[in-house]
Amino acid sequence: MKTFNTILALVAGTVVALPTTEKNATFPAKMGSRGHGVCRDFLYSVPSCCSTDVLGILDLDCSTPSTTWDLHGTCASIGKSAHCCTLDLSNGLGLGVLCNGFISE
């Protein structure tokens, strides 16, 4: 029984963690929980606009951008820089965890 519950929890966690896209979504996409391919690295996949970077471990005063069409421009318009983070705690805390600077292609 414990094995079944463990496997069920792993499968459910994987399904919940998979990013989804809206059917027939057009670019620029409105931001959801993931960046729709803007931040392409698996670990650093959440786009954020942050003011201060502390050794790439913690970013301060972060917010979620409203659109990803021009991430640099969107962040610059509010006086912040574009980052790709592992975890975005901008709702309430304003923190980004494990962030890299965004490099456009």
C-alpha positions in Angstrom: 0.0 0.0 0.0 2.9 2.4 0.8 4.4 1.7 -2.6 1.1 2.5 -4.4 0.7 5.8 -2.5 4.3 6.8 -3.2 3.9 6.1 -7.0 0.6 7.9 -7.0 2.1 10.9 -5.3 5.0 11.1 -7.7 2.7 10.8 -10.8 0.4 13.4 -9.4 3.3 15.8 -8.6 4.7 15.4 -12.1 1.4 16.1 -13.7 0.8 19.2 -11.6 4.3 20.5 -12.3 4.1 20.2 -16.1 3.7 23.6 -17.7 0.6 24.0 -19.9 -0.3 26.4 -22.6 -3.6 27.7 -23.6 -5.0 26.2 -26.8 -4.5 28.6 -29.8 -2.5 31.0 -27.6 -0.9 33.8 -29.6 2.4 35.6 -29.0 2.9 37.8 -27.0 1.4 35.6 -24.3 0.1 37.0 -21.1 2.1 35.7 -18.2 1.0 32.6 -16.3 3.2 30.8 -13.9 5.7 29.9 -16.6 7.3 32.0 -19.3 6.0 30.2 -22.4 9.5 29.6 -23.6 11.1 32.9 -22.9 13.4 31.5 -20.3 14.4 28.3 -22.0 16.6 26.7 -19.3 14.8 24.0 -17.4 16.1 25.2 -14.0 15.7 28.9 -14.7 12.3 29.0 -16.4 10.4 31.7 -14.6 10.8 35.3 -16.1 10.9 38.0 -13.4 11.7 41.7 -13.3 14.0 42.3 -10.3 15.9 45.3 -8.9 18.8 43.8 -6.9 20.7 40.5 -7.5 22.5 38.9 -4.5 25.1 36.5 -6.0 22.5 34.9 -8.2 21.0 33.2 -5.2 18.4 35.7 -4.2 16.9 38.6 -6.1 15.1 41.4 -4.3 12.1 43.6 -5.2 10.9 41.2 -8.0 7.7 41.4 -9.9 6.1 39.2 -12.5 6.1 40.9 -16.0 2.8 41.5 -17.6 4.0 40.3 -21.0 7.0 38.4 -22.4 7.0 40.0 -25.9 9.8 42.4 -24.9 11.0 41.2 -21.5 13.9 43.7 -21.4 11.6 46.6 -22.3 8.9 45.5 -19.9 11.3 45.3 -17.0 13.1 48.5 -18.0 9.9 50.5 -18.1 9.4 49.9 -14.4 13.1 50.4 -13.5 14.1 46.8 -13.1 16.2 44.3 -15.0 15.0 41.0 -16.6 15.9 37.7 -15.0 15.1 34.1 -15.4 14.5 32.5 -11.9 13.9 29.0 -10.5 11.3 30.2 -8.1 9.3 33.5 -8.1 8.0 34.6 -4.8 7.0 38.1 -6.0 3.4 37.8 -4.8 3.7 39.4 -1.4 7.4 38.8 -0.7 9.0 40.3 -3.9 11.8 37.7 -4.0 13.3 35.6 -6.8 15.2 32.5 -5.9 18.2 31.3 -8.0 18.1 33.8 -10.8 20.2 34.4 -14.0 20.2 37.5 -16.1 18.0 37.2 -19.1 19.8 36.9 -22.4 17.7 37.4 -25.5 18.4 35.4 -28.6 
